[in-house]
Amino acid sequence: MGRREQRMREILEAHFPNAEYGLENESSMHAVPAGSETHFKLLLIADDFLGVSRVERSRRVQGLFSDEFKSGLHALSIRAITQEEAEKGARDGFVSPACMGRRKP
């Protein structure tokens, strides 16, 4: 786990202490140098999102990482859902598409 990923996990745990989350560094799927921490995917399950629109959920989460975006974080895919939504299957199918500029093997 790199430094950026560690910072992001600390931020999530500080702001959503009772949440379940999965944070995945997907940088290797993109045209970036090996070992980069520029592209992440986040599944965040927290009842803090009850009654909050999807757009506002994403804004709140993205706002937590403004310093990371200023220092090299390029992309963050977010699925922010409640526990009830997760139980109804909202966590399923959260798959990132292939990058058009994907690094060749």
Backbone atoms as SQL, in Angstrom:
CREATE TABLE atoms (id INTEGER PRIMARY KEY, chain TEXT, resi INTEGER, resn TEXT, atom TEXT, x REAL, y REAL, z REAL);
INSERT INTO atoms VALUES
  (1, 'A', 1, 'MET', 'N', 0.844, -1.178, 0.000),
  (2, 'A', 1, 'MET', 'CA', 0.000, 0.000, 0.000),
  (3, 'A', 1, 'MET', 'C', 0.887, 1.238, 0.000),
  (4, 'A', 2, 'GLY', 'N', 0.584, 2.146, -0.915),
  (5, 'A', 2, 'GLY', 'CA', 1.364, 3.369, -1.021),
  (6, 'A', 2, 'GLY', 'C', 0.913, 4.447, -0.047),
  (7, 'A', 3, 'ARG', 'N', 1.664, 5.530, -0.045),
  (8, 'A', 3, 'ARG', 'CA', 1.377, 6.634, 0.882),
  (9, 'A', 3, 'ARG', 'C', 0.020, 7.279, 0.624),
  (10, 'A', 4, 'ARG', 'N', -0.288, 7.516, -0.661),
  (11, 'A', 4, 'ARG', 'CA', -1.574, 8.154, -0.969),
  (12, 'A', 4, 'ARG', 'C', -2.726, 7.258, -0.512),
  (13, 'A', 5, 'GLU', 'N', -2.648, 5.989, -0.823),
  (14, 'A', 5, 'GLU', 'CA', -3.713, 5.074, -0.410),
  (15, 'A', 5, 'GLU', 'C', -3.855, 5.068, 1.112),
  (16, 'A', 6, 'GLN', 'N', -2.760, 5.071, 1.823),
  (17, 'A', 6, 'GLN', 'CA', -2.812, 5.093, 3.283),
  (18, 'A', 6, 'GLN', 'C', -3.493, 6.376, 3.782),
  (19, 'A', 7, 'ARG', 'N', -3.124, 7.510, 3.198),
  (20, 'A', 7, 'ARG', 'CA', -3.765, 8.780, 3.595),
  (21, 'A', 7, 'ARG', 'C', -5.259, 8.738, 3.324),
  (22, 'A', 8, 'MET', 'N', -5.627, 8.210, 2.164),
  (23, 'A', 8, 'MET', 'CA', -7.050, 8.146, 1.809),
  (24, 'A', 8, 'MET', 'C', -7.815, 7.264, 2.784),
  (25, 'A', 9, 'ARG', 'N', -7.225, 6.165, 3.171),
  (26, 'A', 9, 'ARG', 'CA', -7.872, 5.283, 4.147),
  (27, 'A', 9, 'ARG', 'C', -8.025, 5.991, 5.496),
  (28, 'A', 10, 'GLU', 'N', -7.022, 6.730, 5.909),
  (29, 'A', 10, 'GLU', 'CA', -7.098, 7.462, 7.177),
  (30, 'A', 10, 'GLU', 'C', -8.196, 8.517, 7.131),
  (31, 'A', 11, 'ILE', 'N', -8.319, 9.202, 6.003),
  (32, 'A', 11, 'ILE', 'CA', -9.371, 10.210, 5.844),
  (33, 'A', 11, 'ILE', 'C', -10.749, 9.557, 5.929),
  (34, 'A', 12, 'LEU', 'N', -10.929, 8.451, 5.218),
  (35, 'A', 12, 'LEU', 'CA', -12.213, 7.749, 5.248),
  (36, 'A', 12, 'LEU', 'C', -12.562, 7.296, 6.654),
  (37, 'A', 13, 'GLU', 'N', -11.612, 6.725, 7.343),
  (38, 'A', 13, 'GLU', 'CA', -11.868, 6.212, 8.691),
  (39, 'A', 13, 'GLU', 'C', -12.152, 7.334, 9.685),
  (40, 'A', 14, 'ALA', 'N', -11.557, 8.497, 9.472),
  (41, 'A', 14, 'ALA', 'CA', -11.817, 9.637, 10.357),
  (42, 'A', 14, 'ALA', 'C', -13.211, 10.226, 10.118),
  (43, 'A', 15, 'HIS', 'N', -13.638, 10.283, 8.868),
  (44, 'A', 15, 'HIS', 'CA', -14.917, 10.909, 8.533),
  (45, 'A', 15, 'HIS', 'C', -16.102, 9.943, 8.543),
  (46, 'A', 16, 'PHE', 'N', -15.832, 8.670, 8.368),
  (47, 'A', 16, 'PHE', 'CA', -16.883, 7.651, 8.356),
  (48, 'A', 16, 'PHE', 'C', -16.458, 6.480, 9.252),
  (49, 'A', 17, 'PRO', 'N', -16.364, 6.713, 10.560),
  (50, 'A', 17, 'PRO', 'CA', -15.821, 5.685, 11.459),
  (51, 'A', 17, 'PRO', 'C', -16.635, 4.397, 11.509),
  (52, 'A', 18, 'ASN', 'N', -17.908, 4.456, 11.189),
  (53, 'A', 18, 'ASN', 'CA', -18.753, 3.263, 11.257),
  (54, 'A', 18, 'ASN', 'C', -19.048, 2.674, 9.889),
  (55, 'A', 19, 'ALA', 'N', -18.347, 3.137, 8.879),
  (56, 'A', 19, 'ALA', 'CA', -18.616, 2.699, 7.510),
  (57, 'A', 19, 'ALA', 'C', -17.833, 1.450, 7.148),
  (58, 'A', 20, 'GLU', 'N', -18.338, 0.789, 6.148),
  (59, 'A', 20, 'GLU', 'CA', -17.620, -0.301, 5.492),
  (60, 'A', 20, 'GLU', 'C', -17.142, 0.281, 4.162),
  (61, 'A', 21, 'TYR', 'N', -15.915, 0.000, 3.789),
  (62, 'A', 21, 'TYR', 'CA', -15.459, 0.527, 2.511),
  (63, 'A', 21, 'TYR', 'C', -14.444, -0.394, 1.863),
  (64, 'A', 22, 'GLY', 'N', -14.343, -0.223, 0.566),
  (65, 'A', 22, 'GLY', 'CA', -13.320, -0.896, -0.217),
  (66, 'A', 22, 'GLY', 'C', -12.662, 0.154, -1.087),
  (67, 'A', 23, 'LEU', 'N', -11.369, 0.301, -0.953),
  (68, 'A', 23, 'LEU', 'CA', -10.611, 1.272, -1.732),
  (69, 'A', 23, 'LEU', 'C', -9.597, 0.501, -2.554),
  (70, 'A', 24, 'GLU', 'N', -9.643, 0.698, -3.866),
  (71, 'A', 24, 'GLU', 'CA', -8.777, -0.064, -4.758),
  (72, 'A', 24, 'GLU', 'C', -7.971, 0.875, -5.659),
  (73, 'A', 25, 'ASN', 'N', -6.669, 0.692, -5.650),
  (74, 'A', 25, 'ASN', 'CA', -5.793, 1.453, -6.539),
  (75, 'A', 25, 'ASN', 'C', -5.862, 0.800, -7.913),
  (76, 'A', 26, 'GLU', 'N', -6.441, 1.495, -8.871),
  (77, 'A', 26, 'GLU', 'CA', -6.589, 0.975, -10.228),
  (78, 'A', 26, 'GLU', 'C', -5.603, 1.616, -11.203),
  (79, 'A', 27, 'SER', 'N', -4.591, 2.246, -10.684),
  (80, 'A', 27, 'SER', 'CA', -3.631, 2.959, -11.536),
  (81, 'A', 27, 'SER', 'C', -2.978, 2.042, -12.566),
  (82, 'A', 28, 'SER', 'N', -2.758, 0.801, -12.209),
  (83, 'A', 28, 'SER', 'CA', -2.101, -0.122, -13.142),
  (84, 'A', 28, 'SER', 'C', -2.943, -0.392, -14.385),
  (85, 'A', 29, 'MET', 'N', -4.220, -0.037, -14.347),
  (86, 'A', 29, 'MET', 'CA', -5.100, -0.209, -15.503),
  (87, 'A', 29, 'MET', 'C', -5.012, 0.970, -16.466),
  (88, 'A', 30, 'HIS', 'N', -4.172, 1.947, -16.155),
  (89, 'A', 30, 'HIS', 'CA', -4.107, 3.178, -16.928),
  (90, 'A', 30, 'HIS', 'C', -2.693, 3.432, -17.438),
  (91, 'A', 31, 'ALA', 'N', -2.591, 4.383, -18.323),
  (92, 'A', 31, 'ALA', 'CA', -1.301, 4.707, -18.940),
  (93, 'A', 31, 'ALA', 'C', -0.499, 5.623, -18.022),
  (94, 'A', 32, 'VAL', 'N', -0.037, 5.043, -16.917),
  (95, 'A', 32, 'VAL', 'CA', 0.769, 5.773, -15.938),
  (96, 'A', 32, 'VAL', 'C', 1.955, 4.892, -15.562),
  (97, 'A', 33, 'PRO', 'N', 2.997, 5.477, -15.011),
  (98, 'A', 33, 'PRO', 'CA', 4.157, 4.660, -14.611),
  (99, 'A', 33, 'PRO', 'C', 3.784, 3.619, -13.549),
  (100, 'A', 34, 'ALA', 'N', 4.479, 2.501, -13.578),
  (101, 'A', 34, 'ALA', 'CA', 4.274, 1.459, -12.567),
  (102, 'A', 34, 'ALA', 'C', 4.443, 2.055, -11.176),
  (103, 'A', 35, 'GLY', 'N', 3.617, 1.611, -10.253),
  (104, 'A', 35, 'GLY', 'CA', 3.688, 2.097, -8.879),
  (105, 'A', 35, 'GLY', 'C', 2.931, 3.392, -8.625),
  (106, 'A', 36, 'SER', 'N', 2.241, 3.900, -9.642),
  (107, 'A', 36, 'SER', 'CA', 1.497, 5.160, -9.488),
  (108, 'A', 36, 'SER', 'C', 0.295, 4.987, -8.569),
  (109, 'A', 37, 'GLU', 'N', -0.128, 6.101, -8.017),
  (110, 'A', 37, 'GLU', 'CA', -1.333, 6.147, -7.188),
  (111, 'A', 37, 'GLU', 'C', -2.184, 7.312, -7.686),
  (112, 'A', 38, 'THR', 'N', -2.696, 7.165, -8.885),
  (113, 'A', 38, 'THR', 'CA', -3.427, 8.249, -9.540),
  (114, 'A', 38, 'THR', 'C', -4.895, 7.947, -9.783),
  (115, 'A', 39, 'HIS', 'N', -5.269, 6.680, -9.827),
  (116, 'A', 39, 'HIS', 'CA', -6.623, 6.262, -10.150),
  (117, 'A', 39, 'HIS', 'C', -7.124, 5.275, -9.087),
  (118, 'A', 40, 'PHE', 'N', -8.236, 5.629, -8.433),
  (119, 'A', 40, 'PHE', 'CA', -8.786, 4.771, -7.384),
  (120, 'A', 40, 'PHE', 'C', -10.274, 4.547, -7.585),
  (121, 'A', 41, 'LYS', 'N', -10.737, 3.458, -7.015),
  (122, 'A', 41, 'LYS', 'CA', -12.162, 3.137, -6.981),
  (123, 'A', 41, 'LYS', 'C', -12.538, 2.954, -5.518),
  (124, 'A', 42, 'LEU', 'N', -13.667, 3.557, -5.123),
  (125, 'A', 42, 'LEU', 'CA', -14.112, 3.509, -3.733),
  (126, 'A', 42, 'LEU', 'C', -15.567, 3.075, -3.652),
  (127, 'A', 43, 'LEU', 'N', -15.807, 2.003, -2.920),
  (128, 'A', 43, 'LEU', 'CA', -17.156, 1.599, -2.536),
  (129, 'A', 43, 'LEU', 'C', -17.279, 1.944, -1.062),
  (130, 'A', 44, 'LEU', 'N', -18.207, 2.830, -0.748),
  (131, 'A', 44, 'LEU', 'CA', -18.374, 3.315, 0.625),
  (132, 'A', 44, 'LEU', 'C', -19.806, 3.056, 1.071),
  (133, 'A', 45, 'ILE', 'N', -19.949, 2.265, 2.122),
  (134, 'A', 45, 'ILE', 'CA', -21.272, 1.919, 2.650),
  (135, 'A', 45, 'ILE', 'C', -21.411, 2.561, 4.018),
  (136, 'A', 46, 'ALA', 'N', -22.281, 3.564, 4.092),
  (137, 'A', 46, 'ALA', 'CA', -22.443, 4.314, 5.337),
  (138, 'A', 46, 'ALA', 'C', -23.861, 4.854, 5.442),
  (139, 'A', 47, 'ASP', 'N', -24.453, 4.707, 6.601),
  (140, 'A', 47, 'ASP', 'CA', -25.783, 5.246, 6.793),
  (141, 'A', 47, 'ASP', 'C', -25.784, 6.766, 6.909),
  (142, 'A', 48, 'ASP', 'N', -24.598, 7.374, 6.867),
  (143, 'A', 48, 'ASP', 'CA', -24.492, 8.838, 6.795),
  (144, 'A', 48, 'ASP', 'C', -25.174, 9.351, 5.526),
  (145, 'A', 49, 'PHE', 'N', -25.386, 8.476, 4.550),
  (146, 'A', 49, 'PHE', 'CA', -25.948, 8.879, 3.261),
  (147, 'A', 49, 'PHE', 'C', -27.465, 8.753, 3.192),
  (148, 'A', 50, 'LEU', 'N', -28.106, 8.363, 4.301),
  (149, 'A', 50, 'LEU', 'CA', -29.572, 8.282, 4.314),
  (150, 'A', 50, 'LEU', 'C', -30.167, 9.637, 3.953),
  (151, 'A', 51, 'GLY', 'N', -31.046, 9.652, 2.961),
  (152, 'A', 51, 'GLY', 'CA', -31.716, 10.881, 2.559),
  (153, 'A', 51, 'GLY', 'C', -30.859, 11.844, 1.757),
  (154, 'A', 52, 'VAL', 'N', -29.662, 11.439, 1.351),
  (155, 'A', 52, 'VAL', 'CA', -28.743, 12.298, 0.606),
  (156, 'A', 52, 'VAL', 'C', -28.709, 11.836, -0.851),
  (157, 'A', 53, 'SER', 'N', -28.816, 12.766, -1.786),
  (158, 'A', 53, 'SER', 'CA', -28.817, 12.408, -3.207),
  (159, 'A', 53, 'SER', 'C', -27.475, 11.821, -3.625),
  (160, 'A', 54, 'ARG', 'N', -27.482, 11.073, -4.721),
  (161, 'A', 54, 'ARG', 'CA', -26.240, 10.479, -5.225),
  (162, 'A', 54, 'ARG', 'C', -25.202, 11.545, -5.556),
  (163, 'A', 55, 'VAL', 'N', -25.647, 12.630, -6.144),
  (164, 'A', 55, 'VAL', 'CA', -24.723, 13.706, -6.498),
  (165, 'A', 55, 'VAL', 'C', -24.083, 14.294, -5.245),
  (166, 'A', 56, 'GLU', 'N', -24.891, 14.552, -4.242),
  (167, 'A', 56, 'GLU', 'CA', -24.360, 15.127, -2.996),
  (168, 'A', 56, 'GLU', 'C', -23.439, 14.145, -2.279),
  (169, 'A', 57, 'ARG', 'N', -23.749, 12.875, -2.332),
  (170, 'A', 57, 'ARG', 'CA', -22.872, 11.872, -1.736),
  (171, 'A', 57, 'ARG', 'C', -21.481, 11.954, -2.370),
  (172, 'A', 58, 'SER', 'N', -21.453, 11.978, -3.696),
  (173, 'A', 58, 'SER', 'CA', -20.171, 12.053, -4.407),
  (174, 'A', 58, 'SER', 'C', -19.437, 13.343, -4.086),
  (175, 'A', 59, 'ARG', 'N', -20.156, 14.447, -4.028),
  (176, 'A', 59, 'ARG', 'CA', -19.521, 15.726, -3.692),
  (177, 'A', 59, 'ARG', 'C', -18.879, 15.678, -2.315),
  (178, 'A', 60, 'ARG', 'N', -19.592, 15.123, -1.364),
  (179, 'A', 60, 'ARG', 'CA', -19.062, 15.039, 0.007),
  (180, 'A', 60, 'ARG', 'C', -17.790, 14.198, 0.052),
  (181, 'A', 61, 'VAL', 'N', -17.814, 13.070, -0.621),
  (182, 'A', 61, 'VAL', 'CA', -16.649, 12.192, -0.600),
  (183, 'A', 61, 'VAL', 'C', -15.488, 12.820, -1.356),
  (184, 'A', 62, 'GLN', 'N', -15.749, 13.338, -2.546),
  (185, 'A', 62, 'GLN', 'CA', -14.675, 13.979, -3.310),
  (186, 'A', 62, 'GLN', 'C', -14.057, 15.125, -2.542),
  (187, 'A', 63, 'GLY', 'N', -14.881, 15.885, -1.838),
  (188, 'A', 63, 'GLY', 'CA', -14.377, 17.015, -1.063),
  (189, 'A', 63, 'GLY', 'C', -13.356, 16.614, -0.015),
  (190, 'A', 64, 'LEU', 'N', -13.479, 15.416, 0.504),
  (191, 'A', 64, 'LEU', 'CA', -12.523, 14.934, 1.508),
  (192, 'A', 64, 'LEU', 'C', -11.120, 14.791, 0.930),
  (193, 'A', 65, 'PHE', 'N', -11.045, 14.622, -0.392),
  (194, 'A', 65, 'PHE', 'CA', -9.766, 14.343, -1.036),
  (195, 'A', 65, 'PHE', 'C', -9.251, 15.505, -1.890),
  (196, 'A', 66, 'SER', 'N', -9.684, 16.711, -1.593),
  (197, 'A', 66, 'SER', 'CA', -9.265, 17.866, -2.404),
  (198, 'A', 66, 'SER', 'C', -7.742, 18.027, -2.410),
  (199, 'A', 67, 'ASP', 'N', -7.091, 17.811, -1.285),
  (200, 'A', 67, 'ASP', 'CA', -5.626, 17.916, -1.255),
  (201, 'A', 67, 'ASP', 'C', -4.976, 16.829, -2.097),
  (202, 'A', 68, 'GLU', 'N', -5.573, 15.650, -2.105),
  (203, 'A', 68, 'GLU', 'CA', -5.027, 14.560, -2.918),
  (204, 'A', 68, 'GLU', 'C', -5.162, 14.886, -4.412),
  (205, 'A', 69, 'PHE', 'N', -6.281, 15.455, -4.796),
  (206, 'A', 69, 'PHE', 'CA', -6.457, 15.850, -6.199),
  (207, 'A', 69, 'PHE', 'C', -5.449, 16.928, -6.589),
  (208, 'A', 70, 'LYS', 'N', -5.144, 17.818, -5.678),
  (209, 'A', 70, 'LYS', 'CA', -4.168, 18.873, -5.956),
  (210, 'A', 70, 'LYS', 'C', -2.749, 18.323, -6.077),
  (211, 'A', 71, 'SER', 'N', -2.517, 17.136, -5.488),
  (212, 'A', 71, 'SER', 'CA', -1.155, 16.598, -5.463),
  (213, 'A', 71, 'SER', 'C', -0.968, 15.336, -6.308),
  (214, 'A', 72, 'GLY', 'N', -1.853, 15.117, -7.293),
  (215, 'A', 72, 'GLY', 'CA', -1.608, 14.027, -8.225),
  (216, 'A', 72, 'GLY', 'C', -2.687, 12.969, -8.364),
  (217, 'A', 73, 'LEU', 'N', -3.669, 12.947, -7.475),
  (218, 'A', 73, 'LEU', 'CA', -4.791, 12.032, -7.666),
  (219, 'A', 73, 'LEU', 'C', -5.541, 12.503, -8.901),
  (220, 'A', 74, 'HIS', 'N', -5.714, 11.629, -9.859),
  (221, 'A', 74, 'HIS', 'CA', -6.322, 12.011, -11.132),
  (222, 'A', 74, 'HIS', 'C', -7.795, 11.611, -11.213),
  (223, 'A', 75, 'ALA', 'N', -8.122, 10.430, -10.704),
  (224, 'A', 75, 'ALA', 'CA', -9.490, 9.934, -10.840),
  (225, 'A', 75, 'ALA', 'C', -9.895, 9.135, -9.610),
  (226, 'A', 76, 'LEU', 'N', -11.160, 9.318, -9.220),
  (227, 'A', 76, 'LEU', 'CA', -11.726, 8.575, -8.109),
  (228, 'A', 76, 'LEU', 'C', -13.151, 8.187, -8.483),
  (229, 'A', 77, 'SER', 'N', -13.366, 6.907, -8.749),
  (230, 'A', 77, 'SER', 'CA', -14.713, 6.387, -8.993),
  (231, 'A', 77, 'SER', 'C', -15.336, 6.110, -7.643),
  (232, 'A', 78, 'ILE', 'N', -16.541, 6.627, -7.431),
  (233, 'A', 78, 'ILE', 'CA', -17.177, 6.522, -6.124),
  (234, 'A', 78, 'ILE', 'C', -18.542, 5.869, -6.255),
  (235, 'A', 79, 'ARG', 'N', -18.796, 4.896, -5.399),
  (236, 'A', 79, 'ARG', 'CA', -20.153, 4.401, -5.191),
  (237, 'A', 79, 'ARG', 'C', -20.379, 4.522, -3.691),
  (238, 'A', 80, 'ALA', 'N', -21.211, 5.483, -3.307),
  (239, 'A', 80, 'ALA', 'CA', -21.514, 5.762, -1.903),
  (240, 'A', 80, 'ALA', 'C', -22.969, 5.373, -1.649),
  (241, 'A', 81, 'ILE', 'N', -23.164, 4.374, -0.803),
  (242, 'A', 81, 'ILE', 'CA', -24.489, 3.823, -0.584),
  (243, 'A', 81, 'ILE', 'C', -24.743, 3.587, 0.899),
  (244, 'A', 82, 'THR', 'N', -26.019, 3.397, 1.225),
  (245, 'A', 82, 'THR', 'CA', -26.394, 3.052, 2.601),
  (246, 'A', 82, 'THR', 'C', -26.332, 1.532, 2.773),
  (247, 'A', 83, 'GLN', 'N', -26.405, 1.090, 4.000),
  (248, 'A', 83, 'GLN', 'CA', -26.413, -0.347, 4.277),
  (249, 'A', 83, 'GLN', 'C', -27.622, -1.008, 3.621),
  (250, 'A', 84, 'GLU', 'N', -28.765, -0.370, 3.702),
  (251, 'A', 84, 'GLU', 'CA', -29.974, -0.930, 3.092),
  (252, 'A', 84, 'GLU', 'C', -29.801, -1.074, 1.575),
  (253, 'A', 85, 'GLU', 'N', -29.222, -0.066, 0.938),
  (254, 'A', 85, 'GLU', 'CA', -28.980, -0.147, -0.507),
  (255, 'A', 85, 'GLU', 'C', -28.002, -1.278, -0.834),
  (256, 'A', 86, 'ALA', 'N', -27.007, -1.455, 0.013),
  (257, 'A', 86, 'ALA', 'CA', -26.039, -2.535, -0.191),
  (258, 'A', 86, 'ALA', 'C', -26.733, -3.890, -0.103),
  (259, 'A', 87, 'GLU', 'N', -27.623, -4.031, 0.873),
  (260, 'A', 87, 'GLU', 'CA', -28.348, -5.292, 1.046),
  (261, 'A', 87, 'GLU', 'C', -29.277, -5.578, -0.125),
  (262, 'A', 88, 'LYS', 'N', -29.698, -4.533, -0.824),
  (263, 'A', 88, 'LYS', 'CA', -30.569, -4.698, -1.995),
  (264, 'A', 88, 'LYS', 'C', -29.773, -4.867, -3.286),
  (265, 'A', 89, 'GLY', 'N', -28.448, -4.954, -3.178),
  (266, 'A', 89, 'GLY', 'CA', -27.626, -5.237, -4.349),
  (267, 'A', 89, 'GLY', 'C', -26.902, -4.064, -4.971),
  (268, 'A', 90, 'ALA', 'N', -26.954, -2.890, -4.354),
  (269, 'A', 90, 'ALA', 'CA', -26.325, -1.708, -4.944),
  (270, 'A', 90, 'ALA', 'C', -24.805, -1.792, -4.992),
  (271, 'A', 91, 'ARG', 'N', -24.226, -2.693, -4.233),
  (272, 'A', 91, 'ARG', 'CA', -22.768, -2.845, -4.264),
  (273, 'A', 91, 'ARG', 'C', -22.336, -3.682, -5.462),
  (274, 'A', 92, 'ASP', 'N', -23.259, -4.421, -6.035),
  (275, 'A', 92, 'ASP', 'CA', -22.949, -5.319, -7.145),
  (276, 'A', 92, 'ASP', 'C', -22.703, -4.550, -8.437),
  (277, 'A', 93, 'GLY', 'N', -21.857, -5.097, -9.274),
  (278, 'A', 93, 'GLY', 'CA', -21.639, -4.528, -10.602),
  (279, 'A', 93, 'GLY', 'C', -20.826, -3.259, -10.643),
  (280, 'A', 94, 'PHE', 'N', -20.086, -2.979, -9.599),
  (281, 'A', 94, 'PHE', 'CA', -19.261, -1.767, -9.566),
  (282, 'A', 94, 'PHE', 'C', -17.907, -2.117, -10.180),
  (283, 'A', 95, 'VAL', 'N', -17.878, -2.117, -11.501),
  (284, 'A', 95, 'VAL', 'CA', -16.703, -2.517, -12.260),
  (285, 'A', 95, 'VAL', 'C', -16.240, -1.343, -13.104),
  (286, 'A', 96, 'SER', 'N', -14.962, -1.072, -13.068),
  (287, 'A', 96, 'SER', 'CA', -14.420, 0.029, -13.855),
  (288, 'A', 96, 'SER', 'C', -14.244, -0.396, -15.304),
  (289, 'A', 97, 'PRO', 'N', -14.570, 0.497, -16.232),
  (290, 'A', 97, 'PRO', 'CA', -14.359, 0.174, -17.644),
  (291, 'A', 97, 'PRO', 'C', -12.873, 0.197, -17.985),
  (292, 'A', 98, 'ALA', 'N', -12.513, -0.456, -19.064),
  (293, 'A', 98, 'ALA', 'CA', -11.119, -0.432, -19.525),
  (294, 'A', 98, 'ALA', 'C', -10.762, 0.989, -19.932),
  (295, 'A', 99, 'CYS', 'N', -9.563, 1.389, -19.611),
  (296, 'A', 99, 'CYS', 'CA', -9.076, 2.721, -19.960),
  (297, 'A', 99, 'CYS', 'C', -8.684, 2.742, -21.439),
  (298, 'A', 100, 'MET', 'N', -9.065, 3.781, -22.144),
  (299, 'A', 100, 'MET', 'CA', -8.738, 3.893, -23.560),
  (300, 'A', 100, 'MET', 'C', -7.226, 4.063, -23.758),
  (301, 'A', 101, 'GLY', 'N', -6.563, 4.653, -22.790),
  (302, 'A', 101, 'GLY', 'CA', -5.119, 4.880, -22.894),
  (303, 'A', 101, 'GLY', 'C', -4.341, 3.870, -22.072),
  (304, 'A', 102, 'ARG', 'N', -4.916, 2.702, -21.909),
  (305, 'A', 102, 'ARG', 'CA', -4.317, 1.671, -21.057),
  (306, 'A', 102, 'ARG', 'C', -2.893, 1.322, -21.503),
  (307, 'A', 103, 'ARG', 'N', -2.047, 1.150, -20.520),
  (308, 'A', 103, 'ARG', 'CA', -0.663, 0.763, -20.776),
  (309, 'A', 103, 'ARG', 'C', -0.634, -0.620, -21.403),
  (310, 'A', 104, 'LYS', 'N', 0.181, -0.791, -22.379),
  (311, 'A', 104, 'LYS', 'CA', 0.320, -2.081, -23.055),
  (312, 'A', 104, 'LYS', 'C', 1.217, -2.997, -22.225),
  (313, 'A', 105, 'PRO', 'N', 0.879, -4.307, -22.153),
  (314, 'A', 105, 'PRO', 'CA', 1.705, -5.232, -21.365),
  (315, 'A', 105, 'PRO', 'C', 3.079, -5.410, -21.943);
